[in-house]
Amino acid sequence: MHLFTSLQAMPDQFEQLLAQVPADHLNWEPANWAGIPSERFSAQGHLCHLLDIEVLGYRVRFQRTLTESLPELVSLDGYQLALDNDYRHQDPATQLARFRAARAETVAWLRELPASAWERRAHYGNYGEVTLDGLVRLLVSHDHQHLAGMQWLLMRLNADLRINLPLA
């Protein structure tokens, strides 16, 4: 799958999973997080996190990679962002709309970059030296982690609370 196709598909893929979570369980968290393939967030937490990481994380990293010479990029503390931005009390419909818009802007911006931009380099935490192309692939990987985290959360909702989830 082309990077842009994968990036563009994420809001719809996430929304399909979010729609399976009963509205009164959007902030539910399991007693045991064993085996979760992503950060430990409720369904609403995953949504808010995706928006914050898009705007405050990857967009900033992309921009710095293009405008600075081998910048040192930092990771964000997702759990601190959750506290600072009060994820539990955000409106999911608003957050989803904001994530959709942010992702569309990111993809449109990336599409406009010249081929040479994709070779720009930065240092990013434990990853070491990466190109802009590599950073975009890390964003796709981050998306996949959160889709997997949502599937895991749906599994726990079904197992722990005996909630029958839609099969489609």
Rosetta silent file (secondary structure, phi, psi, omega in degrees, C-alpha in Angstrom):
SEQUENCE: MHLFTSLQAMPDQFEQLLAQVPADHLNWEPANWAGIPSERFSAQGHLCHLLDIEVLGYRVRFQRTLTESLPELVSLDGYQLALDNDYRHQDPATQLARFRAARAETVAWLRELPASAWERRAHYGNYGEVTLDGLVRLLVSHDHQHLAGMQWLLMRLNADLRINLPLA
SCORE:     score description
SCORE:     0.000 S_00000001
   1 L     0.000  132.635  178.424    0.000    0.000    0.000 S_00000001
   2 L   -62.612  146.992 -178.135    1.359    3.411   -0.935 S_00000001
   3 H   -55.297  -44.546 -177.892    2.247    5.612    2.027 S_00000001
   4 H   -65.545  -38.579  178.778   -0.334    8.253    1.130 S_00000001
   5 H   -62.539  -44.549  179.467   -3.075    5.647    0.724 S_00000001
   6 H   -63.962  -45.276  179.091   -2.284    4.192    4.124 S_00000001
   7 H   -61.312  -43.131 -178.051   -2.176    7.618    5.770 S_00000001
   8 H   -68.810  -30.038 -177.142   -5.464    8.662    4.177 S_00000001
   9 H   -74.569  -21.962 -171.179   -7.215    5.430    5.175 S_00000001
  10 H   -56.632  -48.988 -178.699   -6.452    5.794    8.879 S_00000001
  11 H   -57.511  -40.753  178.922   -9.334    8.073    9.977 S_00000001
  12 H   -67.797  -42.930  179.533  -11.913    5.752    8.371 S_00000001
  13 H   -61.716  -43.311 -179.779  -10.246    2.626    9.744 S_00000001
  14 H   -66.214  -43.162 -179.025  -10.120    4.111   13.215 S_00000001
  15 H   -60.186  -38.090  178.789  -13.721    5.335   13.041 S_00000001
  16 H   -61.351  -38.564  177.725  -14.921    1.828   12.135 S_00000001
  17 H   -73.796  -42.373 -179.823  -13.323    0.460   15.294 S_00000001
  18 H   -60.586  -37.091 -179.314  -14.459    3.371   17.457 S_00000001
  19 L   -63.547  -20.500  179.739  -18.055    2.848   16.279 S_00000001
  20 L   -82.243  -11.695 -179.548  -17.976   -0.644   17.822 S_00000001
  21 L   -87.605  122.776  176.991  -17.344    0.758   21.309 S_00000001
  22 L   -55.944  140.283 -175.020  -20.574    1.479   23.184 S_00000001
  23 H   -54.457  -34.783 -178.848  -20.873    5.229   23.837 S_00000001
  24 H   -81.765    5.286  178.463  -20.946    4.687   27.595 S_00000001
  25 H  -122.799   14.788 -177.882  -17.639    2.769   27.399 S_00000001
  26 L   -62.105  -28.487  178.916  -15.510    5.205   25.391 S_00000001
  27 L  -104.865    8.974  179.858  -13.391    5.917   28.480 S_00000001
  28 L   -66.031  140.114  175.390  -13.451    2.353   29.846 S_00000001
  29 L  -129.890  139.016 -179.825  -10.094    0.846   30.737 S_00000001
  30 L   -73.236  159.429  176.942   -9.461   -2.802   31.580 S_00000001
  31 L   -70.286  -28.994 -176.922   -8.091   -3.894   34.932 S_00000001
  32 L  -127.501  124.628 -178.693   -5.256   -5.707   33.148 S_00000001
  33 L   -97.398   10.903 -175.622   -3.377   -4.290   30.141 S_00000001
  34 L   -54.205  127.366  174.350   -1.322   -7.456   29.491 S_00000001
  35 L    88.607   -0.140 -178.273   -0.546   -7.904   25.827 S_00000001
  36 L   -65.003  132.035 -176.304   -1.736   -4.544   24.502 S_00000001
  37 L   -88.332   14.668 -179.872    0.197   -3.783   21.291 S_00000001
  38 L  -147.375 -168.466  173.866    0.080   -0.008   21.785 S_00000001
  39 L   -65.543  159.876 -177.948   -0.055    2.541   24.580 S_00000001
  40 L   -85.895   87.530  179.257   -2.578    1.887   27.326 S_00000001
  41 L  -126.389  149.235  167.506   -5.464    4.140   26.292 S_00000001
  42 L   -66.488  173.415  177.909   -9.234    3.895   26.376 S_00000001
  43 H   -58.492  -45.608  178.575  -10.932    4.141   22.976 S_00000001
  44 H   -65.996  -35.358  177.090  -11.362    7.890   23.451 S_00000001
  45 H   -62.951  -41.362  176.715   -7.769    8.109   24.651 S_00000001
  46 H   -58.791  -46.341 -178.436   -6.546    6.467   21.440 S_00000001
  47 H   -60.115  -50.829 -178.256   -8.518    8.999   19.387 S_00000001
  48 H   -63.920  -38.774  178.903   -7.234   12.041   21.268 S_00000001
  49 H   -62.299  -44.391  179.379   -3.695   10.662   21.229 S_00000001
  50 H   -58.054  -42.518  178.306   -3.784   10.190   17.455 S_00000001
  51 H   -64.281  -48.755 -178.608   -4.770   13.826   17.002 S_00000001
  52 H   -62.064  -43.694 -178.159   -2.110   15.144   19.383 S_00000001
  53 H   -67.822  -33.664  176.259    0.669   13.011   17.905 S_00000001
  54 H   -61.009  -52.102 -171.437   -0.342   14.085   14.393 S_00000001
  55 H   -84.760  -45.940 -174.831   -0.231   17.807   15.158 S_00000001
  56 H   -88.898  -20.479 -177.224    2.242   18.147   18.028 S_00000001
  57 H  -102.542  -79.407 -170.624    4.485   15.229   17.105 S_00000001
  58 H   -66.723  -40.076  178.948    4.832   14.231   13.485 S_00000001
  59 H   -60.709  -42.433  178.685    3.995   17.548   11.845 S_00000001
  60 H   -64.730  -42.896  179.023    6.606   19.279   13.982 S_00000001
  61 H   -62.623  -43.800  178.783    9.136   16.527   13.231 S_00000001
  62 H   -60.339  -48.749 -177.360    8.461   16.740    9.495 S_00000001
  63 H   -61.605  -45.615 -179.613    8.795   20.527    9.482 S_00000001
  64 H   -64.362  -37.424  178.888   12.011   20.521   11.518 S_00000001
  65 H   -62.928  -35.265 -179.693   13.502   17.831    9.282 S_00000001
  66 H   -78.904  -30.673 -171.631   12.866   20.036    6.255 S_00000001
  67 H  -105.256  -14.422 -178.248   14.030   23.324    7.730 S_00000001
  68 L  -115.854  159.168  177.694   16.911   22.399   10.046 S_00000001
  69 L   -89.724  110.180  179.458   20.193   20.656    9.467 S_00000001
  70 L    45.814   59.353 -178.393   20.039   17.208   11.088 S_00000001
  71 L   -66.936  155.919  172.583   17.735   18.267   13.964 S_00000001
  72 E   -91.880  109.554 -178.587   17.395   16.268   17.179 S_00000001
  73 E   -92.997  143.772 -176.819   13.740   15.231   17.271 S_00000001
  74 L  -110.755  151.734  171.223   12.074   14.334   20.542 S_00000001
  75 L   -84.043  152.296  177.233    9.418   11.843   21.472 S_00000001
  76 L  -101.505  148.679  176.545    6.338   13.088   23.263 S_00000001
  77 L   -85.374  100.788 -176.936    5.017   11.596   26.484 S_00000001
  78 H   -60.031  -34.941 -179.475    1.600   10.369   25.392 S_00000001
  79 H   -72.018  -33.887  175.683    0.401    9.827   28.937 S_00000001
  80 H   -68.922  -40.490  176.009    1.353   13.372   29.915 S_00000001
  81 H   -58.892  -39.466  179.522   -0.483   14.689   26.849 S_00000001
  82 H   -60.784  -41.470  177.878   -3.550   12.728   27.980 S_00000001
  83 H   -70.516  -48.568 -176.740   -3.444   14.487   31.347 S_00000001
  84 H   -61.550  -35.876 -175.658   -2.596   17.926   29.960 S_00000001
  85 L  -104.212   11.565  171.969   -5.336   17.775   27.321 S_00000001
  86 L    48.198   55.772 -176.480   -7.947   16.056   29.500 S_00000001
  87 H   -51.804  -37.930 -175.160   -8.677   13.256   27.036 S_00000001
  88 H   -60.666  -25.852 -174.228  -11.443   11.825   29.220 S_00000001
  89 H  -109.953   15.718  176.719  -13.593   14.935   28.805 S_00000001
  90 L   -83.647  154.689  176.719  -13.165   15.613   25.089 S_00000001
  91 L   -84.217  118.438 -175.345  -16.049   15.248   22.665 S_00000001
  92 H   -60.232  -39.123 -179.585  -15.323   12.190   20.487 S_00000001
  93 H   -63.508  -41.731  178.187  -17.160   13.517   17.419 S_00000001
  94 H   -65.668  -44.127 -179.233  -15.193   16.768   17.569 S_00000001
  95 H   -64.149  -40.446  178.750  -11.917   14.947   18.117 S_00000001
  96 H   -64.771  -42.884  178.020  -12.586   12.587   15.204 S_00000001
  97 H   -62.525  -41.018  179.121  -13.423   15.520   12.906 S_00000001
  98 H   -66.581  -39.250  177.841  -10.257   17.298   14.025 S_00000001
  99 H   -65.019  -43.987  177.713   -8.169   14.158   13.423 S_00000001
 100 H   -56.816  -47.501 -178.118   -9.689   13.745    9.938 S_00000001
 101 H   -65.542  -42.936 -179.359   -8.915   17.357    9.066 S_00000001
 102 H   -63.097  -43.293 -178.881   -5.399   17.191   10.514 S_00000001
 103 H   -66.640  -40.316  177.968   -4.589   13.995    8.625 S_00000001
 104 H   -61.570  -40.994  177.934   -5.952   15.425    5.367 S_00000001
 105 H   -64.971  -41.815  178.870   -3.750   18.503    5.845 S_00000001
 106 H   -60.227  -48.618 -177.745   -0.709   16.338    6.587 S_00000001
 107 H   -64.570  -43.463  179.217   -1.207   14.232    3.462 S_00000001
 108 H   -60.381  -42.604  179.981   -1.843   17.279    1.256 S_00000001
 109 H   -64.639  -45.794  179.504    1.323   18.928    2.588 S_00000001
 110 H   -62.465  -38.158 -179.179    3.420   15.782    2.078 S_00000001
 111 H   -62.481  -27.789 -176.746    2.119   15.365   -1.485 S_00000001
 112 L   -83.207   -9.796 -176.357    3.428   18.828   -2.375 S_00000001
 113 L   -71.501  142.264  174.696    6.996   18.120   -1.302 S_00000001
 114 L   -70.508  158.579 -178.422    9.669   17.768   -3.968 S_00000001
 115 H   -55.062  -36.328 -178.027   11.391   14.383   -4.283 S_00000001
 116 H   -63.616  -27.789 -178.364   14.562   15.808   -2.726 S_00000001
 117 H   -63.771  -30.805 -174.955   12.723   16.601    0.522 S_00000001
 118 H   -69.322  -13.693  178.266   12.175   12.906    1.226 S_00000001
 119 H   -96.172   -4.431  178.143   15.922   12.410    1.698 S_00000001
 120 L   -58.572  148.869 -172.670   16.268   15.108    4.350 S_00000001
 121 E  -122.655  153.448  176.311   17.653   13.677    7.595 S_00000001
 122 E  -149.270  163.911  168.752   17.131   14.042   11.322 S_00000001
 123 E  -100.716  131.537 -178.066   18.060   12.222   14.521 S_00000001
 124 E  -133.142   99.720  174.622   15.023   10.805   16.246 S_00000001
 125 H    43.744 -133.720 -178.541   15.431    9.269   19.691 S_00000001
 126 H   -70.807  -10.742  179.951   16.319    5.575   19.739 S_00000001
 127 H   -76.409  -19.981 -177.572   15.778    5.317   15.992 S_00000001
 128 E    77.859 -144.338 -178.225   18.981    7.224   15.312 S_00000001
 129 E   -79.743  130.855  179.612   19.329    8.941   11.969 S_00000001
 130 E  -134.510  157.576  173.428   16.201    8.820    9.808 S_00000001
 131 E   -94.292  170.687  173.547   15.033   10.401    6.581 S_00000001
 132 H   -59.825  -41.461  175.672   11.755   12.226    6.099 S_00000001
 133 H   -54.954  -44.083  178.768   10.574    9.102    4.266 S_00000001
 134 H   -63.263  -38.778  178.284   11.458    7.104    7.380 S_00000001
 135 H   -64.052  -40.655  178.613    9.528    9.499    9.615 S_00000001
 136 H   -64.986  -38.852  177.257    6.431    9.127    7.441 S_00000001
 137 H   -65.698  -34.109  175.449    6.788    5.347    7.659 S_00000001
 138 H   -65.964  -35.837  175.959    7.007    5.661   11.454 S_00000001
 139 H   -64.052  -43.202  176.921    3.720    7.582   11.400 S_00000001
 140 H   -60.824  -42.848  177.901    2.128    4.742    9.398 S_00000001
 141 H   -61.807  -41.626  177.636    3.563    2.275   11.919 S_00000001
 142 H   -60.399  -43.255  176.413    2.138    4.381   14.763 S_00000001
 143 H   -56.732  -47.931 -177.884   -1.260    4.250   13.069 S_00000001
 144 H   -62.425  -37.886  178.136   -1.054    0.460   12.835 S_00000001
 145 H   -61.207  -40.882 -178.001   -0.123    0.190   16.511 S_00000001
 146 H   -76.226  -29.788  171.920   -3.219    2.148   17.484 S_00000001
 147 H   -65.374  -41.529  176.998   -5.493    0.137   15.202 S_00000001
 148 H   -65.518  -39.399  177.419   -4.098   -2.977   16.875 S_00000001
 149 H   -61.852  -38.445  177.829   -4.584   -1.363   20.282 S_00000001
 150 H   -68.722  -39.601  176.435   -8.230   -0.698   19.456 S_00000001
 151 H   -61.494  -42.312  178.608   -8.745   -4.309   18.340 S_00000001
 152 H   -61.451  -43.912 -179.802   -7.183   -5.434   21.616 S_00000001
 153 H   -63.261  -40.460  176.483   -9.457   -3.076   23.565 S_00000001
 154 H   -62.928  -38.254  176.182  -12.523   -4.442   21.766 S_00000001
 155 H   -60.534  -43.877 -179.350  -11.372   -7.944   22.697 S_00000001
 156 H   -67.682  -40.558  177.024  -11.152   -6.905   26.360 S_00000001
 157 H   -57.283  -45.448 -179.712  -14.576   -5.207   26.261 S_00000001
 158 H   -64.892  -45.304 -175.898  -16.058   -8.427   24.921 S_00000001
 159 H   -75.206  -46.168 -173.552  -14.214  -10.684   27.377 S_00000001
 160 H   -78.403  -39.090 -174.729  -14.318   -8.560   30.530 S_00000001
 161 H  -109.112    0.391 -179.646  -17.761   -6.992   30.219 S_00000001
 162 L    55.814   36.874  177.143  -19.399   -9.585   27.997 S_00000001
 163 L   -84.871  124.279  177.317  -20.366   -6.883   25.530 S_00000001
 164 L   -81.086  114.596 -176.637  -21.410   -8.387   22.216 S_00000001
 165 L   -94.379  150.802  175.712  -19.672   -6.327   19.575 S_00000001
 166 L   -60.245  145.769 -178.895  -20.738   -6.035   15.941 S_00000001
 167 L   -84.549  -15.262 -178.525  -18.897   -8.447   13.677 S_00000001
 168 L  -110.036    0.000    0.000  -18.525   -5.981   10.805 S_00000001
